[in-house]
């Protein structure tokens, strides 16, 4: 029959066993907590490094977009100049066509009158004009240089583009 001493000893043995089990579970929990803490720290480090790369790439993108905007402004400037010059040319051509039509009619009338009055002299002028055409065909006259039609646009900035070299791998961790 068990005595009270045996019961107390059995109770103390149970307490020791339970205490050891609690210590083992606490140690395992502590180790798991440390592994999770390391995993969280590694994850935040990976996230921070990845975000830094994203920020660098975004800054480079912004720089290239700024250069692209300047180039687009230059293109628009040239297109405006071209459109202005084309408009001037169109107006000048319309004026010239009207003037040439009037002159053609007047010259035709004068030519007809001259041929009727001075037929011999008219033939000499025709021969002289044909001779002049042959001379110009052989030895054309020098042409004068033309002035620029419009002021040039500002030069766009030369891009200072250097591709970022990114060598990044996430930190590997093992939760265990």
LINHUSUL-V460289 format. One record per residue. N is the residue number from 1. RES is the residue in one letter. OMEGA is omega in radians with two decimals (* if undefined). NEAR is the number of other ideal C-beta (glycine too) atoms within 12 Angstrom. Layout:
N:RES:OMEGA:NEAR / N:RES:OMEGA:NEAR
//
This chain:
1:X:-3.07:6 / 2:X:3.13:10 / 3:X:3.13:9 / 4:X:3.14:10 / 5:X:3.12:11 / 6:X:3.12:12 / 7:X:-3.14:13 / 8:X:3.13:13 / 9:X:3.11:14 / 10:X:3.12:15 / 11:X:3.10:15 / 12:X:3.11:14 / 13:X:3.08:14 / 14:X:3.14:14 / 15:X:3.12:14 / 16:X:-3.14:14 / 17:X:3.13:14 / 18:X:3.12:14 / 19:X:3.11:14 / 20:X:3.10:14 / 21:X:3.11:14 / 22:X:3.12:14 / 23:X:3.12:14 / 24:X:3.12:14 / 25:X:3.12:14 / 26:X:3.11:14 / 27:X:3.12:14 / 28:X:3.11:15 / 29:X:3.11:14 / 30:X:3.12:14 / 31:X:3.10:16 / 32:X:3.11:16 / 33:X:3.11:16 / 34:X:3.11:17 / 35:X:3.11:18 / 36:X:3.10:18 / 37:X:3.11:16 / 38:X:3.13:20 / 39:X:3.11:21 / 40:X:3.14:17 / 41:X:3.11:16 / 42:X:3.12:20 / 43:X:3.12:19 / 44:X:3.09:17 / 45:X:3.09:20 / 46:X:-3.13:20 / 47:X:-3.14:16 / 48:X:3.12:17 / 49:X:3.12:20 / 50:X:3.11:19 / 51:X:3.11:15 / 52:X:3.09:17 / 53:X:3.11:21 / 54:X:3.12:17 / 55:X:3.12:16 / 56:X:3.13:20 / 57:X:3.11:19 / 58:X:3.09:15 / 59:X:3.12:15 / 60:X:3.10:22 / 61:X:3.12:17 / 62:X:3.12:14 / 63:X:3.13:21 / 64:X:3.09:21 / 65:X:3.09:16 / 66:X:3.12:19 / 67:X:3.12:20 / 68:X:3.11:18 / 69:X:3.12:17 / 70:X:3.11:21 / 71:X:3.10:21 / 72:X:3.09:16 / 73:X:3.10:19 / 74:X:3.13:21 / 75:X:-3.14:17 / 76:X:3.10:17 / 77:X:3.13:21 / 78:X:3.13:22 / 79:X:3.08:16 / 80:X:3.11:17 / 81:X:-3.14:21 / 82:X:-3.14:17 / 83:X:3.12:15 / 84:X:3.13:17 / 85:X:3.10:18 / 86:X:3.11:16 / 87:X:3.10:15 / 88:X:-3.13:16 / 89:X:3.14:16 / 90:X:3.13:14 / 91:X:3.12:14 / 92:X:3.11:16 / 93:X:3.12:14 / 94:X:3.11:14 / 95:X:-3.12:14 / 96:X:3.14:15 / 97:X:3.12:14 / 98:X:-3.13:14 / 99:X:-3.13:15 / 100:X:3.11:15 / 101:X:3.11:14 / 102:X:-3.13:14 / 103:X:-3.13:15 / 104:X:3.13:15 / 105:X:-3.14:14 / 106:X:-3.13:14 / 107:X:3.10:15 / 108:X:3.13:14 / 109:X:-3.13:14 / 110:X:-3.14:16 / 111:X:3.13:20 / 112:X:3.13:15 / 113:X:-3.10:14 / 114:X:-3.14:19 / 115:X:-3.14:17 / 116:X:-3.06:12 / 117:X:-3.05:12 / 118:X:-3.08:16 / 119:X:3.13:15 / 120:X:3.14:12 / 121:X:3.13:14 / 122:X:3.11:19 / 123:X:3.11:14 / 124:X:3.12:14 / 125:X:3.11:17 / 126:X:3.12:18 / 127:X:3.11:14 / 128:X:3.11:14 / 129:X:3.11:15 / 130:X:3.10:14 / 131:X:3.11:14 / 132:X:3.11:16 / 133:X:3.12:14 / 134:X:3.11:13 / 135:X:-3.14:13 / 136:X:3.09:13 / 137:X:3.13:11 / 138:X:-3.05:10 / 139:X:-3.08:10 / 140:X:3.13:11 / 141:X:3.12:10 / 142:X:3.13:7 / 143:X:3.12:6 / 144:X:3.12:6 / 145:X:3.14:6 / 146:X:3.09:6 / 147:X:3.09:7 / 148:X:-3.06:9 / 149:X:-3.05:15 / 150:X:3.11:19 / 151:X:-3.14:13 / 152:X:3.08:12 / 153:X:3.07:19 / 154:X:3.13:15 / 155:X:3.10:12 / 156:X:-3.13:20 / 157:X:3.05:17 / 158:X:-3.11:10 / 159:X:3.07:17 / 160:X:-3.02:11 / 161:X:3.00:15 / 162:X:-3.11:10 / 163:X:3.12:13 / 164:X:3.05:19 / 165:X:-3.08:10 / 166:X:3.06:15 / 167:X:-3.06:7 / 168:X:3.01:18 / 169:X:3.14:11 / 170:X:3.10:16 / 171:X:3.14:19 / 172:X:3.12:12 / 173:X:-3.11:19 / 174:X:-3.10:10 / 175:X:3.03:16 / 176:X:*:12
//
